[in-house]
């Protein structure tokens, strides 16, 4: 019983020029969203939801250059990059404030 297998496609790379540009742009956008949510709400956002929404929106843009993003693998690359940027930016604001509190040195934090 020989199974007919479809030829395997090459897994997409984040270093393809358009993918790299798109991921960097979305990461900057995600970082802005993350910092805005942490400063206004005081919580780190659910970053995977933001990334998934962005990836699905890109896949629905009716242009030839975005047609590759209907692939779940490319959507996963976009989702991962925006999610990590959003989470990293939000935590970059929390960690410098949280460490002095965790060490029992709240006087190291300047208050306005």
Number of C-alpha atoms within 10 A of each C-alpha: 3 4 5 6 6 6 6 6 6 6 8 13 12 16 10 10 10 12 19 14 13 15 21 16 14 22 23 16 14 26 21 15 20 28 24 17 16 18 13 8 10 12 14 20 19 12 21 17 13 17 26 18 13 18 23 17 13 19 20 12 13 9 10 8 10 14 13 16 22 16 11 13 14 19 21 15 19 26 24 19 21 30 25 17 24 30 21 18 21 26 18 12 15 17 12 11 15 13 14 14 14 10 8 9 10 14 9 11 13 7 6 3
